[in-house]
Amino acid sequence: MRVAFVGKGGSGKTTLSALFSRHLARAGAPVVAIDGDINQHLAHALGLDEEERLAAAPLSARTGEIKDYLRGTNPRIPSRDAMVKTTPPGRGSRLLRLLGDDEIHTRHVQVVGGVPLMATGAFDESDLGVACYHSKLGAVELYLNHLVDEPGEYAVIDMTAGADAFASGLFTRFDLTFVVVEPTRKSLSVLRQYRDHAAEFGIPLAVVGNKVTGPDDLDFLRRHVGEDLLAHCELSPFVRAREQGRGAGALEPHNTLALDRMRAAVDARPKDWAVFQRHAVDFHLRNATAWADDATGLTLADQIDPEFRHGPAAMAAFA
């Protein structure tokens, strides 16, 4: 199951992404966390020392090689240059199992705080002033397009802050999106943007309140969020201690219960591969028309394999 965390900057979505990923890993569930935020703080939220750097290569550093691997022998994709971030798999493409023994997971996963982690990668000097962060996220989109995940397996993605998460088709790649909301009007305004965009495409959302300090905060969230409020996390001394480099103690029982409710909500979602494939094709055609045909000099609608059906059956055929 694919899970995204989004929300206003400073709402705590990265912290909740880390807590949720660690909660799953400690329960023995197969999980990979993916840092898809421009700030690249998920590794530190999981426990990497602030002075350390990840040893595994970021996904964006090897986008060309990732394309070569994923396109496999698909005759509709003759080269890496013909493959864009939205290119869907077809017959001959290489599909991925979560944490499988393939070159993408082998080269890009590093265990941090007990959680397998992949990072998109940060801006470097060559990007400044000439590239947007969505060019980095292309590798994540390709990964999710080719991933065949099962119920009880979890890919947890920390997304960029604000409504910018809707600036690419990546927002359609998830089984459930958690919108992290503080009990403030500014945070609610971002939630309203998410709701509007998600409703247009039938994207399932659940709201998680965060940094709740008492009954007034909870009443505020309930009044403005309504039945979409799945759970709430109280302001956490445990989290603050970890952020200050003091790792002792355990997460508070109420906040642990919130994580349980979040997992239950993910597990209750049906896995609809037909909808997933329809969104993939739709956004590939949108991108082809908007820019990708001109950028590649190709008609990228031809990359769509009308006989391909994503999901476990496609993986079995590939194997």
Residue, then its C-alpha position, 0 to 999 in steps of 0.5 A: m500500500r502506498v501512503a503519502f503525507v502532505g500538509k502545510g509547511g511546519s505542520g509536522k508531516t515529516t515527523l509523522s512520516a517518520l513515526f508512522s514508518r517506524h511504527l510499521a517497521r517495529a510491528g514487523a511489516p515490510v516498509v520503505a520510507i521515501d523522502g520526497d520533500i525538497n528539504q530532505h529531513l526524513a532521514h534525520a527524523l528517523g534518527l540519522d545524526e544531523e552531521e551524517r549523510l546517507a551512504a546510499a545514492p539518492l534516486s535523482a542521482r541515477t535517474g538515467e540508470i533507473k530508466d534503463y532498468l525499468r524499461g527492460t525490453n519494452p519495445r515501446i521505449p527504445s531508449r532512456d531519452a524516450m522515457v519520461k517521469t510519467t511513462p507507464p510500464g508495459r509488456g517487457s518493462r521491469l516491475l518491482r517488488l517492495l524491497g525486492d532483490d533488484e538494482i534499484h532497492t539494492r543501490h538506493v535503500q539504507v536502513v535508518g532507525g530500523v526503517p529502510l529509506m530511499a531519498t529523492g536527493a537535494f538540490d545541488e549547485s547545478d540545479l539552482g535557478v534552472a530546475c524545479y524540484h519536480s525534476k528530482l521527483g521524476a525518479v520517485e514517480l517512475y519507481l511508484n509506476h513500476l511497483v507492485d505492492e501488496p496489502g500489508e506492505y507499505a511505501v510511505i512517502d513524505m511529500t513536499a509541503g503545501a499544495d505543491a504536491f499536486a503540481s505533478g501526477l505523483f499525487t495519484r500514485f497513493d492508496l491513501t493520502f494523510v493530510v497533516v493539519e495543525p489547529t490553525r486557520k492557515s493549516l486549514s486553508v491548505l487542507r481546503q486546497y487538498r480537498d478540492h484537488a483530490a475531489e476532482f480525481g477521486i483521490p482518497l484523503a484522511v486528515v490527521g490533526n497534529k500538535v494538539t495541546g488540549p480540548d480547545d484545539l481538538d474542538f477546533l479541528r472537529r468543528h472545521v474538519g468534520e468526519d475526515l478527521l481520522a486521528h489526532c496527535e498531541l504535542s509530544p515531549f518524546v518527539r521534542a526530546r528526539e529533535q533535541g538529540r535526547g532519544a530516551g523514552a517512548l512515544e506517548p500512548h495516545n499518539t501510538l493509538a493514533l498511529d494504530r488508527m492510521r494503519a487500520a485506515v490504510d489496511a482498510r483501503p481496497k487496492d484498485w489497480a485498474v484505477f491506478q493504471r487509468h490515472a497513470v495513462d491519463f497523466h502520461l497523456r497530459n504530460a505528453t501534450a503539455w511538454a514531453d512530446d516536444a521535449t523528446g521529439l516523439t509521440l509519447a502516447d505510443q508508449i501506452d500498451p493497451e494490453f498491459r494490466h498492472g498488478p500482481a498478474a503482470m508481475a507473475a507474467f514478468a517473472 
